Amino acid sequence: MTLTTSFEFEEIVLLTLGILHGNAYGVTIKDEIDQRLGRQVSIGALQNTLLRLEKKGCLASELGDTEASRGGKPKRYFQITSFGRRAMQESRDARDTLWKALPQVIIDMK
């Protein structure tokens, strides 16, 4: 069973941008998520999330050079902003705080 909220997917996308630092564009982001997490991501859901994160100020994008193999269209590269980095850290801190508060009986549950 996989429960993925919009916020969790945003966090996954931001972390993946960090992993791909300097080479993060639609296809590489999708492939990295597919490979590392074993989940298929639709390019449409990914593009919507990238646009939403850019509007929030968590990432920035710029167009690369045009490519003949892409019909003269450039790739759009994404990178995490300092605001996005702080948001990632706050999310991690909140999760760590909650995990540390779990009673052992819950952790040991099978």
C-alpha beads as a LAMMPS data file, in Angstrom:
LAMMPS data file: protein, C-alpha beads

110 atoms
109 bonds

1 atom types
1 bond types

-500.0 500.0 xlo xhi
-500.0 500.0 ylo yhi
-500.0 500.0 zlo zhi

Masses

1 110.0

Atoms # bond

1 1 1 0.000 0.000 0.000
2 1 1 1.367 3.404 -0.940
3 1 1 -0.046 6.555 0.562
4 1 1 1.422 9.600 -1.099
5 1 1 0.126 13.029 -0.293
6 1 1 0.732 16.058 -2.462
7 1 1 3.091 17.404 0.191
8 1 1 5.050 14.147 0.359
9 1 1 5.430 14.122 -3.430
10 1 1 6.670 17.715 -3.333
11 1 1 9.274 16.673 -0.777
12 1 1 10.304 13.713 -2.958
13 1 1 10.679 16.022 -5.961
14 1 1 12.778 18.537 -3.990
15 1 1 15.050 15.804 -2.646
16 1 1 15.450 14.404 -6.147
17 1 1 16.420 17.840 -7.459
18 1 1 19.144 17.898 -4.834
19 1 1 20.394 14.467 -5.892
20 1 1 20.477 15.563 -9.547
21 1 1 22.056 18.940 -8.761
22 1 1 22.882 20.578 -12.082
23 1 1 21.166 17.934 -14.209
24 1 1 17.558 18.112 -13.035
25 1 1 15.019 18.338 -15.848
26 1 1 11.739 16.519 -16.384
27 1 1 13.007 13.192 -17.684
28 1 1 15.979 12.871 -15.311
29 1 1 13.774 13.744 -12.322
30 1 1 11.150 11.186 -13.351
31 1 1 13.749 8.488 -14.006
32 1 1 15.510 9.116 -10.684
33 1 1 12.260 8.814 -8.716
34 1 1 11.273 5.693 -10.670
35 1 1 14.680 4.082 -10.060
36 1 1 15.268 5.047 -6.411
37 1 1 11.741 4.561 -5.094
38 1 1 10.414 1.969 -7.495
39 1 1 7.340 4.010 -8.294
40 1 1 6.103 5.124 -11.658
41 1 1 5.579 8.855 -11.863
42 1 1 3.528 10.397 -14.635
43 1 1 5.251 13.257 -16.406
44 1 1 2.052 15.316 -16.045
45 1 1 1.963 14.941 -12.259
46 1 1 5.660 15.774 -12.118
47 1 1 5.291 18.886 -14.301
48 1 1 2.359 20.126 -12.200
49 1 1 4.382 19.633 -9.026
50 1 1 7.414 21.414 -10.472
51 1 1 5.257 24.400 -11.462
52 1 1 3.594 24.478 -8.021
53 1 1 6.982 24.364 -6.248
54 1 1 8.316 27.115 -8.481
55 1 1 5.298 29.326 -7.671
56 1 1 5.908 28.700 -3.955
57 1 1 9.530 29.819 -4.384
58 1 1 11.011 26.422 -3.496
59 1 1 12.757 26.025 -6.823
60 1 1 13.835 28.027 -9.829
61 1 1 14.120 26.999 -13.445
62 1 1 15.980 28.083 -16.528
63 1 1 16.032 26.973 -20.124
64 1 1 19.095 25.167 -21.457
65 1 1 20.400 25.313 -24.995
66 1 1 18.175 24.280 -27.871
67 1 1 18.656 20.703 -29.008
68 1 1 18.140 19.308 -32.487
69 1 1 17.167 15.949 -30.971
70 1 1 14.257 17.738 -29.263
71 1 1 13.073 19.515 -32.402
72 1 1 14.977 22.664 -31.431
73 1 1 13.300 22.877 -28.026
74 1 1 15.439 23.507 -24.955
75 1 1 15.273 21.502 -21.743
76 1 1 14.016 23.301 -18.625
77 1 1 16.456 22.749 -15.760
78 1 1 15.365 23.049 -12.130
79 1 1 17.277 23.817 -8.967
80 1 1 16.369 24.190 -5.315
81 1 1 16.298 27.726 -3.937
82 1 1 17.506 28.671 -0.446
83 1 1 13.825 28.930 0.555
84 1 1 13.250 25.400 -0.740
85 1 1 16.283 24.139 1.171
86 1 1 14.947 25.664 4.408
87 1 1 11.506 24.131 3.775
88 1 1 13.136 20.723 3.301
89 1 1 15.041 21.064 6.563
90 1 1 11.929 22.144 8.481
91 1 1 10.039 19.141 7.112
92 1 1 12.858 16.808 8.104
93 1 1 13.082 18.309 11.590
94 1 1 9.319 17.934 12.106
95 1 1 9.370 14.307 10.963
96 1 1 12.382 13.511 13.174
97 1 1 10.647 15.074 16.192
98 1 1 7.533 12.993 15.627
99 1 1 9.475 9.763 15.011
100 1 1 11.411 10.267 18.253
101 1 1 8.126 10.695 20.135
102 1 1 6.675 7.352 18.990
103 1 1 6.291 4.842 21.825
104 1 1 8.406 1.696 21.416
105 1 1 5.242 -0.445 21.204
106 1 1 4.361 1.271 17.926
107 1 1 7.895 0.934 16.539
108 1 1 7.919 -2.802 17.401
109 1 1 4.494 -3.409 15.829
110 1 1 4.427 -6.100 13.140

Bonds

1 1 1 2
2 1 2 3
3 1 3 4
4 1 4 5
5 1 5 6
6 1 6 7
7 1 7 8
8 1 8 9
9 1 9 10
10 1 10 11
11 1 11 12
12 1 12 13
13 1 13 14
14 1 14 15
15 1 15 16
16 1 16 17
17 1 17 18
18 1 18 19
19 1 19 20
20 1 20 21
21 1 21 22
22 1 22 23
23 1 23 24
24 1 24 25
25 1 25 26
26 1 26 27
27 1 27 28
28 1 28 29
29 1 29 30
30 1 30 31
31 1 31 32
32 1 32 33
33 1 33 34
34 1 34 35
35 1 35 36
36 1 36 37
37 1 37 38
38 1 38 39
39 1 39 40
40 1 40 41
41 1 41 42
42 1 42 43
43 1 43 44
44 1 44 45
45 1 45 46
46 1 46 47
47 1 47 48
48 1 48 49
49 1 49 50
50 1 50 51
51 1 51 52
52 1 52 53
53 1 53 54
54 1 54 55
55 1 55 56
56 1 56 57
57 1 57 58
58 1 58 59
59 1 59 60
60 1 60 61
61 1 61 62
62 1 62 63
63 1 63 64
64 1 64 65
65 1 65 66
66 1 66 67
67 1 67 68
68 1 68 69
69 1 69 70
70 1 70 71
71 1 71 72
72 1 72 73
73 1 73 74
74 1 74 75
75 1 75 76
76 1 76 77
77 1 77 78
78 1 78 79
79 1 79 80
80 1 80 81
81 1 81 82
82 1 82 83
83 1 83 84
84 1 84 85
85 1 85 86
86 1 86 87
87 1 87 88
88 1 88 89
89 1 89 90
90 1 90 91
91 1 91 92
92 1 92 93
93 1 93 94
94 1 94 95
95 1 95 96
96 1 96 97
97 1 97 98
98 1 98 99
99 1 99 100
100 1 100 101
101 1 101 102
102 1 102 103
103 1 103 104
104 1 104 105
105 1 105 106
106 1 106 107
107 1 107 108
108 1 108 109
109 1 109 110
